[in-house]
Amino acid sequence: MNGTDTGESTGRAAGYPHPVIVVGAGPTGLLLAGDLAEAGVPVTLLEKRPHRISNLSRAFGVHARTLEQLDARGLADDLIATGSTLTGLRLFRRLSLDLSTLPSRFPFLLITPQYEVERLLERRAQRLGVRFQYESELLALRQDADGVDIDVRTGDGSTVTRRAVYVVGTDGHHSAVRRAIGQPFPGVSVITSLFLADVRLAEKPETVLTVDGAGDVFAMIASFGDGWYRVMGWNRRHEVPDDAPLDLEEVKDVTRRALGTDYGMHDARWLSRFHSDERQAPEYRVGRVFLAGDAAHIHSPAGGQGMNTGLQDAANLGWKLAAVVKGQASDSLLDTYHAERHPVGKAVLRSSGGLVRLARAQNPVLRAVRAVVSALANAAAPARAKALAQLTGIGYRYPAPRGAHRLVGTRVPDIVLDGGHRLYEALRGGRFVLVTPRPAHLPPGAAPDDGADFLPAVEHWAGNRRTAVLVRPDGYVAWAADDAGTDVLETALASRYLTAR
């Protein structure tokens, strides 16, 4: 049985019932689909799996920048309530990182399982009207100058063809979308044999996250806060294929050797092996098709940056797609997605891979390098701050056009605005926010209009009260000017979708 979905819409999406199709209902796809729906863009979310959120996912840490993005959607506090916070990290037994010093409303690492993130984002997407289609597998994809056709196998075994203006692949490591557009996924395997387990413990560890290694073994235990603990481990002397049998005794043995105790580990609800790759697609955009999250890049688990990087991909792409579909911006705005996010993915590959290689170091030279890196980072405040900024995502900035103000492309921290509201509250709904010093020189009759809010700041984040900044929906500076007058501000507002290049 074959069929084709047809329908009516308005604007650039005329003739498309849902002008954007997102393939893959993991955290990245759920956030992106929710953002599009909140912006008024009809969106379909396809997922190969049955309709359920798995409690057996790998990720468990949410970093500060991701929490800021969730705060801009009114979700951060609800997610924090599901887990535990960690303000300090220790690496290689020598390197200490104090997260409490982060210049963020969220100066910590949130330990909560990925399924809590997915549940929160799924509820939001459902509330906003995203059309979910589970048991839907992408088989083929064809695109032309006006749109994209995809062939989908449904749960009853039939095949239907759907058409959209744009398609986004958020369908993971083995992305069908990436294969369909012919994008390679070059890279290497960093660790060939890791194990994961969800267990209960008879003895409670002293900290929310316990990490250590000894000789040929490494182990980590993270508390989910509900009586279950995630264990990850590696044994250099026992590297086996992903499908090799794994039992609780092996997990306990490696944990005891690495941490000195297995904390009375028992009642494993899940045991699994996997290997860790470093890979990145050369292009995040091919015509009308985009890649995000693990479909675009995968990293080692070191630093817990994989899910976080994907969620930040979605935050970058969502408002741009919405603006183009609604006719507010030209299609060229979408080129900035690759230009801004590909370098970030590459940097995360370098940093997470470097951590793994140093952690596994057996060669005396590499061990010496690890000791020097740890000593320098512990001794030098700037080095610690840089490492923290990169690990947590708050330190990345996007490229700016030639001649742009020095602040364009930088992340804006949360600030208090007139009336006592916070900036990230004002960003909710996918709006631009114009932050001006007092007294505010605003255009005559300025008021919330066409996706932009104009709010004077009480506390000016740039360290002075002369600079006006136009903040993008994802919390980065789109435009800035010192001593800005009314005419300059009008120009900035008129060109807000053209500032990121």
Stockholm file with secondary structure:
# STOCKHOLM 1.0

chainA/1-501         MNGTDTGESTGRAAGYPHPVIVVGAGPTGLLLAGDLAEAGVPVTLLEKRPHRISNLSRAFGVHARTLEQLDARGLADDLIATGSTLTGLRLFRRLSLDLSTLPSRFPFLLITPQYEVERLLERRAQRLGVRFQYESELLALRQDADGVDIDVRTGDGSTVTRRAVYVVGTDGHHSAVRRAIGQPFPGVSVITSLFLADVRLAEKPETVLTVDGAGDVFAMIASFGDGWYRVMGWNRRHEVPDDAPLDLEEVKDVTRRALGTDYGMHDARWLSRFHSDERQAPEYRVGRVFLAGDAAHIHSPAGGQGMNTGLQDAANLGWKLAAVVKGQASDSLLDTYHAERHPVGKAVLRSSGGLVRLARAQNPVLRAVRAVVSALANAAAPARAKALAQLTGIGYRYPAPRGAHRLVGTRVPDIVLDGGHRLYEALRGGRFVLVTPRPAHLPPGAAPDDGADFLPAVEHWAGNRRTAVLVRPDGYVAWAADDAGTDVLETALASRYLTAR
#=GR chainA/1-501 SS CEEECCCCCCGGGTTCSSSEEEECCSHHHHHHHHHHHHTTCCEEEECSSCSCCCSCCSCCEECHHHHHHHHTTTCHHHHHTTSEEECEEEETTTEEEEGGGCSSSCCSEEECCHHHHHHHHHHHHHHHTCEEECSCEEEEEEECSSCEEEEEECTTSCEEEEEESEEEECCCTTCHHHHHTTCCCCEEEEEEEEEEEEEEESSCCSSSEEEEEETTEEEEEEECSSSCEEEEEEETTCCCCTTSCCCHHHHHHHHHHHHSCCTTEEEEEEEEEEEEEEEECSCSEETTEEECGGGTEECCSTTSCHHHHHHHHHHHHHHHHHHHHTTSSCGGGGHHHHHHHHHHHHHHHHHHHHHHHHHTCCSHHHHHHHHHHHHHHHHCHHHHHHHHHHHHSTTCCCCCCTTCCTTTTCBCCCCBBGGGCBHHHHTTTTCEEEEECSSCCCCTTCCSBTTEEEEEBSSCTTSSSSEEEEECTTSBEEEEEETCCHHHHHHHHHTGGGSCC
#=GC SS_cons         CEEECCCCCCGGGTTCSSSEEEECCSHHHHHHHHHHHHTTCCEEEECSSCSCCCSCCSCCEECHHHHHHHHTTTCHHHHHTTSEEECEEEETTTEEEEGGGCSSSCCSEEECCHHHHHHHHHHHHHHHTCEEECSCEEEEEEECSSCEEEEEECTTSCEEEEEESEEEECCCTTCHHHHHTTCCCCEEEEEEEEEEEEEEESSCCSSSEEEEEETTEEEEEEECSSSCEEEEEEETTCCCCTTSCCCHHHHHHHHHHHHSCCTTEEEEEEEEEEEEEEEECSCSEETTEEECGGGTEECCSTTSCHHHHHHHHHHHHHHHHHHHHTTSSCGGGGHHHHHHHHHHHHHHHHHHHHHHHHHTCCSHHHHHHHHHHHHHHHHCHHHHHHHHHHHHSTTCCCCCCTTCCTTTTCBCCCCBBGGGCBHHHHTTTTCEEEEECSSCCCCTTCCSBTTEEEEEBSSCTTSSSSEEEEECTTSBEEEEEETCCHHHHHHHHHTGGGSCC
//
